[in-house]
Amino acid sequence: MSTKFKVDVSAADVTASGTTITVKGKLGELKTEIRYPFLHLKHEGNILYIETDKNVAYQKAIAGTLAAGVKNMIKGVNEKYTAELELIYMHFPATVKINGNKLIVENFVGERKPREIPLPKDVEVKVNGTKIKISGIDRYSVGQIAGSIESKIQIKNKDRRVFKDGIFITKKP
C-alpha cells in the first residue's frame, strides 16, 4: 500500500466497516459505499486512513475523491448545506410554489401548463416570493436538485438575449 489519505473525523461519529462508511452527527446520518477493491480503510483514533494498492494516478484520484466526500459528509451532518435560487422574469409574471413534494412554476413565459419538478425527501425547499432556498445534509443531493431546477426552468427555442426568464442559482452549496 503506497498512497495514504488522512481524514480527521473528530467532529462526527464515523464508522468504517467493510465497504461502507457511515457518518453520524447531530443533524442526521449519511452512508457511502466503496465500489473499488483497491481501496482499503483503516480507522485509528480520530483519523480515517484511505489507502490504495499501487501508487498510480487513477487510484490516487479515486482515493482523494473519497477523502473529500467523507469531509463533505462530516460537514453536512454538523451544519446543513444550502443553495439559493432566484426566479427572474421579464415578460410574464411567473410564480413559484410548493405542492406536496413538487416545485410548481406557473405562468412561466406565458405557458398555460405549469412546470413541475419532483423534490427528494431528504432535501428541504422553501419559497419566499421569487427566492428559493434548498437545504440538506447531503451536499450532492442539494446541488443536484438545484441544478435540475435551473435546467428544467429554461427558455428553449427563443432568443436568450431578449427572453432572460428562468430560475438561476445565486449561491451554490
N, C-alpha and C positions, 0 to 999 in steps of 0.2 A: 504494500500500500504506500503510495508515494505522495499523493496530494491530500492535504487536510484543510478543511474549512472549520473555523470555530464560530459558534453562535452562543452568545451569552443569554441564558434562559432564566435568569434570576427574577425577572419581572412577572413570570407566569409559571403555571404548573405544566411542565412538558413531559410527556411520556413517549418514548421511542421503543416500540416492540415489533419485532419482525419487519414488515414493510409498511407500517403505519406510524405516523407521527400525530399525536393528539396534544392540542394546546388548550388549556382551561384557564379562564381568567374571571374577573368579576362581571363581565358582560355576557359571557357565553363560552361556547366550546367550538373549536374548529379541528377538522381532521384532514390529513392528506395521505395519499397512497404513493409509495415509491415503486415505480414500474421498471426500474433499471437494476439488473443483477450485479452490476459493477460498483454500486454504491453500498457503503457499509456505515451503519450508525453506531456511535458509542456515546453514552451519556454518563459523564463523570462529574458529580457535584452540580455546579451551576453552568456547566459548559456542555454543549452538544457538539460532538465531532462528526463531520461528514467526510468520509474518506473514499478514495477511488482506488481501483485496482492498478491502473497504469497512469503515468504522467503524460497523457495525451490531451490535446486541446478539446476534443469532443467531451471527454469525461470530466475535465475541469469545468467546462461551461455548464454541464448539467448539474454538477455539484454546487457550483456558485449560484445557479438559479434556485436550487432547492434551499440553500442557505438564506438567500434573500426572501424567499417565500415564507420560511419559518420566522424570520424577523418581522415580516408583514403580519403574520398571524399573531405573533406576540403583541404587536402594537394594536392590532384590531380588537383583541379580547380585553384590552385595558382601556382603550379610548376608540370610539367609533370613527370610521372613515365617512366623510361627507363629500358629495358632489353637488354643485349648483348649476341649474339650467335656467334659461330665460326665454319666454315666448316673445318673438318680435313679429309685428305685423304692420304693413304699410297700407294695404288696400281694404281689407275686410277685418272687422274686429273679431278676432278669434278668442275662444275661451278654453280653459283647461280645467278639468275636474277629475276627481277620483270616484269611481263607482265600483265598490267591491274590491276586486284585485285587478282592475283595469284602469289605465290612464286614458281619458277620453278628451280629444281635442275637437271642438265643434267649430263650424264655420271657418275652417282653415282655407284661405284663398277662395271663399265663397262656395265651398263644396257643401252639398246637401247631406251627404252621408258622413257622420263623424268618424274620425280615425281613432282606432282603439289599439292600445299597446298592453299586452298582459304583463303583470308585475309578479316577480317571485315573492315567496312568503318570507324569506329571510332578510328582506330589504324594506325599510320604512320610506314612504314617499309622502311628502307634504306639499300642498299647493297653497300659495299665498298670492292671489291675483295672477300676475304673469310669471311669477318666480316659482321654480320647482326645486325642492331640496330633497336629496336622496341620501340616506344614511344607513349604515350597517357595519357589522364587524368583519365581513369578508371584503377585502379591497377589490378583488377581481369581480365579484358579483355587482358591487356598486358601480364600478367602472363599466362593466358590460351593459347594465341596464341604462346607464347614462348615454352610452354610445348608441344603443339600439333606439332610444327615444330620439336622439338627434338625427339618426339616419332615416327613421321612418317618417319624421315630420320635416320633409324637404320638398321643395318645389321641383317638379320634373317637367320637361318639355316647355319651359318658359325661360325667358331671358333673365339670368341671375342678377344682372346689373339693374334691372327695373323692379323685379319681384324679389325683394330681400327678405321675404317672410320665412319663418321657420322657428325651430327651437334649437338654441345653441348652448353649448357647455361654457359656463363662465368660470367655474372652479372645478378642477379635477381632483379625484380622491388622492 
